[in-house]
């Protein structure tokens, strides 16, 4: 690897660091450029990708109960990694129906996703108050002055699964440090289940998840001036049953060199060498209860879909 370091963007720094590491990896948050956003929206409609339907069922069934039991009359509704707002609308319907006063503050690294979300929501809810925040989650929470007003933080879609268990613990501790006592966290968590069900969710028959992963290399080519030959890499999804972790990799099909002009660096890849791109951690209900206790929260309720595939869990900051 040849390297000349100049002033770099955060994206370039993370790619440099990740591809210089052993084993190589690229943070999954960089999946979500405009093309990545569209591909993920398509993934969520796939029959094999059960997570979206399971959570939609939960919020359709229990949304009113969640609003009535856990939300104050006045509050901030903060959504981390908001996405397209499909499931958010289920709660917004219930909140508006309850006559509660709130401001909706979605947080996402993708400005494109936020712009699309807020435009869509304002068409559906003309009286909606709030605005999108394109920032790091914790920086965004620090910007929201919640003194005297409840924060209700939504972290849906199994986004917590993008962290290893140790990383999830540290993330949730930091999240708790940015909340006040009695603030609420509504968190979506994918549950351990039949391994074949999980494997199909990350290796769909249409190859959309494959394209979603390969788009990461296309983004590096476009934004950082790299020369990845997309045909020389393949998507490899695996499920580690013992660890409860679904993992995605991009695998080099041959010995090859790739140059990234913006960081003036050439990386060598051996045949069958892997680039880690994503982890999707699965939990048992017992592990969720333990995680809650170890991160400064108190478990209030677990809401499951009929098949027991997924849980939306309500935690209170203590």
VEXMAR-633948 format. One record per residue (C-alpha): residue in one letter; x, y, z. Coordinates in steps of 0.001 Angstrom, whole numbers, padded with zeros to 6 digits, always signed. Example, Ala and Ser with C-alpha at 12.3 -4.5 7.8 and 13.67 -1.06 7.14 Angstrom:
A+012300-004500+007800;S+013670-001060+007140;
//
This chain:
X+000000+000000+000000;X+001391+003375-001058;X+000092+006373+000849;X+000273+010157+000700;X-002037+011879+003165;X-003607+015249+002366;X-006560+017042+003963;X-009385+014523+003857;X-013150+014440+004215;X-014607+012263+006971;X-015659+009746+004312;X-012145+009612+002890;X-010598+009280+006355;X-012891+006390+007256;X-012210+004607+003957;X-008444+005100+004417;X-008583+003795+007970;X-010888+000885+007139;X-009019-000370+004072;X-005691-000016+005906;X-006934-002207+008754;X-006630-005969+009116;X-009194-007238+008310;X-010417-004556+005921;X-013771-002892+006586;X-015860+000148+005614;X-018477+001641+007995;X-022011+000700+006972;X-023270+004282+007364;X-021713+005054+003974;X-024232+002807+002241;X-026678+005700+002296;X-026038+008040-000588;X-028951+008810-002934;X-028598+005509-004792;X-028125+003604-001538;X-031254+005188-000059;X-033302+003977-003041;X-031849+000476-002884;X-032594+000194+000822;X-036174+001325+000246;X-036450-001544-002239;X-034896-003991+000253;X-037579-003116+002777;X-040284-004241+000331;X-038720-007659-000315;X-040591-010735+000872;X-037438-012195+002442;X-036712-009020+004415;X-039164-009698+007236;X-037996-006885+009521;X-040059-004081+007969;X-043331-006005+007907;X-042816-007267+011454;X-042236-003797+012857;X-045076-002342+010809;X-047368-004958+012343;X-046191-004100+015859;X-046723-000357+015495;X-050068-000859+013738;X-051247-003059+016589;X-049730-001329+019606;X-049056+002256+018480;X-052052+003704+020304;X-051126+001907+023524;X-047537+003161+023314;X-048702+006753+022814;X-051263+006624+025610;X-049032+004894+028176;X-045632+006485+027675;X-045885+009908+026018;X-046427+013127+027981;X-048913+015753+026837;X-046004+017855+025489;X-042749+016380+024194;X-040036+016235+021548;X-040279+013247+019211;X-036693+012545+018135;X-036108+009857+015526;X-032586+008537+014982;X-031978+007226+011468;X-035440+008164+010315;X-035371+006701+006788;X-038541+007057+004706;X-040956+007541+007630;X-043264+004652+006670;X-043450+003339+010238;X-043185+006823+011730;X-046540+007722+010163;X-048229+005023+012228;X-047171+006759+015436;X-047809+010244+014063;X-051392+009234+013292;X-051873+008121+016889;X-050133+011186+018343;X-052206+013648+016321;X-055320+011707+017270;X-054413+012039+020947;X-054187+015869+020673;X-050711+015881+022248;X-048372+018809+021545;X-045011+017848+020083;X-042203+018720+017713;X-040844+016062+015374;X-037044+016104+014998;X-035696+013361+012712;X-031921+012830+012734;X-030086+011191+009841;X-026627+011369+008294;X-028256+011565+004845;X-029527+015074+004048;X-031234+013638+000983;X-033200+011199+003144;X-034200+013979+005564;X-035327+016309+002781;X-037464+013581+001219;X-038905+012558+004573;X-039878+016063+005708;X-041391+016961+002329;X-043514+013821+002422;X-044580+014260+006048;X-045577+017896+005585;X-047830+016836+002701;X-049520+014322+004981;X-049443+016407+008177;X-049671+020137+007342;X-049676+021025+011059;X-046507+019063+011816;X-043973+021089+013800;X-040258+020392+013695;X-037356+020028+011295;X-034733+017527+010208;X-031252+017451+011736;X-028402+016162+009571;X-025774+015354+012172;X-024228+012751+014415;X-026863+011330+016765;X-025301+012569+019979;X-024414+015989+018603;X-028017+016306+017485;X-029353+015317+020913;X-027113+017898+022567;X-028665+020555+020303;X-032174+019722+021496;X-032924+021607+024677;X-035192+019206+026501;X-035242+020940+029892;X-038748+020643+031291;X-040024+018710+028276;X-039963+014974+027683;X-037814+013546+024899;X-039213+010486+023184;X-036407+008959+021136;X-037243+006444+018413;X-034507+004123+017164;X-036469+001782+014924;X-035718-000726+012187;X-033131-002723+014157;X-030598+000079+013728;X-029063-000971+017051;X-028166-004219+015283;X-025556-002339+013249;X-023365-002407+016358;X-021641-005342+018017;X-023014-006089+021521;X-020134-004199+023155;X-020576-001262+020783;X-024334-001305+021397;X-023750-001104+025134;X-021433+001899+024750;X-023841+003548+022291;X-026792+003159+024649;X-024828+004456+027632;X-023919+007552+025624;X-027529+007889+024487;X-028692+007702+028093;X-026171+010410+029029;X-027933+012730+026580;X-031373+012121+028096;X-033128+013180+031273;X-034735+010913+033841;X-038105+009619+032559;X-037309+010295+028911;X-038445+007411+026719;X-036575+005266+024188;X-038615+003241+021686;X-036114+000837+020161;X-036599-001766+017432;X-034574-004964+017880;X-034422-008042+015684;X-034775-011297+017610;X-032893-014569+017290;X-034883-017095+015242;X-034579-019818+012616;X-031161-019192+010994;X-032571-019879+007523;X-035072-017039+007912;X-032224-014684+008833;X-029966-015860+006003;X-032653-015236+003370;X-033199-011705+004645;X-029620-010759+003698;X-029342-012843+000521;X-032556-012064-001353;X-033482-013845-004572;X-033572-010591-006570;X-030013-009598-005635;X-031021-006194-004266;X-028939-006604-001101;X-025980-007533-003295;X-026390-004295-005273;X-026799-002341-002026;X-023394-003566-000858;X-021670-003109-004210;X-023026+000438-004404;X-020584+001256-001615;X-017714+000696-004055;X-019486+002746-006719;X-019787+005590-004225;X-016062+005424-003439;X-015319+005496-007179;X-017555+008508-007718;X-016814+010605-004643;X-013204+009678-003915;X-011911+009047-007435;X-011229+005326-007005;X-010972+002688-009713;X-012762-000274-008141;X-013830-002720-010858;X-017231-003710-009489;X-017190-006956-011482;X-014134-008065-009500;X-016020-008116-006171;X-018885-010228-004891;X-021303-009841-001995;X-020998-012497+000728;X-023635-012674+003497;X-023067-015034+006459;X-024855-015726+009745;X-022855-016581+012856;X-025381-018556+014911;X-023286-018597+018096;X-022716-014836+018031;X-026213-014073+016740;X-024700-011845+014060;X-025582-011567+010372;X-022547-010138+008579;X-021995-008839+005061;X-018713-008757+003171;X-017438-007739-000244;X-014987-010376-001482;X-012211-009813-003992;X-012484-012357-006814;X-008804-012055-007729;X-005492-010502-006734;X-005824-006831-007617;X-004763-003279-006788;X-007187-000381-006362;X-006142+003264-006302;X-008158+005959-004531;X-007045+009288-005947;X-008452+011577-003243;X-006252+009919-000644;X-003410+009186-003094;X-003337+005589-001930;X-003211+002199-003634;X-004606-000816-001801;X-003746-004412-002629;X-006395-007125-002388;X-005673-010829-002420;X-008038-013292-004049;X-010877-014109-001598;X-009898-011260+000741;X-012949-009766+002436;X-014061-006204+003175;X-016485-006120+006090;X-019418-003827+005320;X-022192-004550+007794;X-023248-006391+010921;X-026849-007032+011935;X-026894-008272+015514;X-029801-010377+016784;X-030871-010614+020434;X-032950-012766+022745;X-035472-011133+025083;X-033210-012077+028003;X-030256-010319+026375;X-032414-007231+025789;X-033422-007114+029456;X-029773-007364+030497;X-028733-004653+028028;X-031425-002341+029391;X-030222-002714+032972;X-026562-002182+032038;X-027115+001071+030135;X-029147+003241+032533;X-032651+002369+031383;X-035611+000504+032843;X-037550-001876+030608;X-041222-000866+030405;X-042734-003144+027741;X-041818-005470+024884;X-044167-005468+021885;X-043717-008414+019498;X-045177-009310+016101;X-047303-012463+015841;X-044419-014623+014637;X-042088-013422+017396;X-039500-012272+014863;X-039053-008695+016078;X-039625-006502+019130;X-040274-002809+019669;X-039142-002262+023216;X-040035+000722+025421;X-037291+001811+027825;X-037373+004628+030389;X-034270+006601+031357;X-033567+006205+035087;
//
